[in-house]
């Protein structure tokens, strides 16, 4: 396994940024300011890694993902098909740079509604 990964960092209100991080749990958690959650919403071996408690902590809304809103900093990283996180390929980097290029803005009320719906669903 490589000691670093090249990922696409997405911060609220900003354009995506290509960065290289150490391939360690500490580095991945540091980037999102807490415990990580990997989401696999796409079919091309990528994961979105975010703070798993982002909404509970009141982190700022970042980008919409379907009917959900990812809060706080997140990053897009490659996945090797066996659950291991790896660097993005050049093609993936460009695809997700375009996908997340335009910052989105959300009110705290929008995020609260999602959190309320989550808890109301019996989770």
N, C-alpha and C positions, 0 to 999 in steps of 0.2 A: 504494500500500500504506500502511496506517495505521502510525503510528510506535509504537503500543502495541497490546497484545492483552489481553483479559480472559480469564483461564484459571481452572481449578479446581485448586488446589494440594492435594496429598494427602501428608501426612507420616506416617511410621510412628506408630501409637498415638494418632492425633489425628483429629478430624473434618475433612472437607474445608473449604477456605477459598477464597473468591472473591478473586482478586487481579488487578491490572493490572501487566504487565511491559513493558519496551521490546521492540519487535519486532526484536531483534537476536540473532545467534548467541551472542554473549557473554552476554547476559542469560539466554537459554535454558539455556546450559551452567552458568552460575552457580547457577541455581535447583536443578539436579540434582547439583551439585558434580562436574562432569566432562563427558566427551563424551556427546552425546545420541544416543538411539535412539528413533525414532518407531515405534509399534506401532499397527496399524489393525485391532483385533479386532471392531469394530462396523460396522454398515452405514449409520450416519446421519451421515457426514462428520465424524467426530471422530478424533483420534489421542491415544494416551497417550504422553507423552514422559518417558523415564527415563534414568538413567545406564547406558550400554551395557555397562559393566564392573562393575555393581553387585554381582553375586554374586562375581566374582573379587576385588573389593576388600573383601568381607566386610560389605557394608552390611546394615543391619537389614531383616528382612522387613517388607513393608508390606501388600500386599493380594494375594489370590489372583486369578489370571486364567486360567480354565480349569484345566489341570493345572500351570500354572507359578505362581511367586510373584514379584511385582515387588518389588525391594529398593530401599531408599533413598527419597528424595523423588521423586515423579513428579507430573505434571500432565496434565489433560485440556484439550485445545485443539481448536478447530474446524479443519476442512480444507475447502477450497473446491471439491473435486472435481477439481482439477488439480494436487494435491500441495502447494499453498501453505497454510501454517498461518495461521489467522485467529482472531479472538475467537469464543468460544462464543456461541450464541444464548441467550436467556433459557430457552427450552424445553430445550435441551441442558444448560445449567447445572443446572437443577432435576433433570433425569433422572439425571445423573451424581453430583450431590450425594446423591441418595437411594441410588444404586447403591453408592457408597463410604462411606456415612455411618458404618457401624459399623467401628471399628478391628478388625483381625485381628492375631493374635499367632502367631509361628512360632518354633520352636527353630532354633538354628544347624544342627542335624543335618538338619532338613527341607530347608534351603536347600543344604546340602552334597550331599545325595542328588540334588537337581535338577542341580547343577553336575556331579556325577560322571556322571549319565545323559547330559547334554549332550555331555561329552567322550567318553564310551563310544560314543555314536552315530556317531562318526567325523567330527565337525565340526572 
